[in-house]
Amino acid sequence: MGVSCSHNEWHLVINQVFCDGHHWLLHFSDIKVIRDGMADKVSVVLQYLSMTIAGLIIALVYAWRLALVTLAIAPLIGISTGLIVVVSIITKIQQRTAPFPNFSCVQGPSSVVI
């Protein structure tokens, strides 16, 4: 069963979807900006990933004991980094939702003792 619309309703839908050139132009320019930004980020992530793997291989070849200790500690470093990120996000959310402080108890400069 199809959707039944009058001729005027379909005309309105077609104008909104296909005929609004400015609307589509904004979407295409946004897509280009997102694509350019993502291309830069993906290349940096691939570069760091390959450097990490190469460094790990070199470390395992030349100092395997130290590399194994580093690999054993790496999950703890990842967990602590994740906790720091979560705490910082929670702090930022609390700062944005907190009301402005009440400075009614602050007196003028005459009350300052030097």
C-alpha positions in Angstrom: 0.0 0.0 0.0 1.4 3.3 -1.0 1.2 6.7 0.6 -1.7 8.7 -0.7 -1.1 12.4 -1.1 -2.8 15.0 -3.1 -1.0 16.7 -6.1 -0.2 19.8 -4.0 1.3 17.8 -1.2 3.5 15.9 -3.6 4.6 19.1 -5.3 5.5 20.5 -1.9 7.6 17.4 -1.1 9.3 17.4 -4.5 10.2 21.1 -4.1 11.6 20.5 -0.7 13.7 17.5 -1.7 14.8 18.2 -5.3 14.3 21.8 -6.2 15.9 23.7 -3.3 19.4 24.1 -4.8 20.7 26.2 -1.9 19.7 23.5 0.6 21.6 20.8 -1.4 24.6 23.1 -1.9 24.9 23.5 1.9 24.8 19.7 2.4 27.5 19.1 -0.3 29.8 21.8 1.1 29.4 20.2 4.6 30.1 16.8 3.2 33.3 18.1 1.6 34.5 19.7 4.8 33.8 16.5 6.8 35.5 14.4 4.1 38.6 16.6 4.2 38.8 16.6 8.0 38.3 12.8 8.1 41.0 12.2 5.5 43.5 14.1 7.7 42.5 12.2 10.8 42.6 8.8 9.2 46.1 9.3 7.9 47.4 10.4 11.3 45.8 7.4 13.0 47.3 5.0 10.5 50.7 6.7 10.9 50.7 6.4 14.7 49.4 2.8 14.5 52.2 1.8 12.2 54.8 3.5 14.3 53.5 1.7 17.4 53.6 -1.7 15.7 57.1 -1.0 14.3 58.3 0.2 17.7 56.9 -2.9 19.4 58.6 -5.2 17.0 61.9 -3.4 17.4 61.5 -3.5 21.2 60.7 -7.2 21.2 63.8 -7.9 19.1 66.3 -5.8 21.0 65.0 -5.7 24.6 62.3 -8.3 24.9 62.1 -8.3 28.7 61.5 -4.6 28.9 59.0 -4.9 26.0 57.0 -7.6 27.8 56.9 -5.4 31.0 55.6 -2.5 28.9 53.0 -4.7 27.3 51.9 -5.9 30.7 51.5 -2.3 32.0 49.8 -1.0 28.8 46.2 -2.1 29.8 46.6 -0.2 33.1 47.7 2.9 31.3 44.7 2.6 28.9 42.2 2.1 31.8 43.6 5.1 33.7 43.5 7.2 30.6 39.9 6.2 30.1 39.0 7.1 33.6 40.6 10.5 33.3 38.6 11.2 30.1 35.4 10.2 31.8 36.1 12.4 34.9 36.9 15.4 32.7 33.7 14.9 30.6 31.6 14.7 33.8 33.4 17.8 35.2 32.7 19.8 32.0 29.0 18.7 32.1 28.7 19.8 35.7 30.3 23.1 35.0 27.9 23.8 32.2 24.8 23.0 34.2 25.9 24.6 37.5 24.3 27.9 38.3 26.3 31.0 38.6 27.8 31.4 42.1 26.2 33.9 44.5 28.7 36.7 45.3 26.4 38.5 47.8 28.7 37.6 50.7 31.7 39.3 49.1 32.3 42.8 50.5 34.0 45.7 48.9 37.8 46.3 49.0 37.5 48.1 52.3 37.2 44.8 54.1 40.5 43.5 52.8 43.2 43.4 55.5 46.8 43.6 54.3 
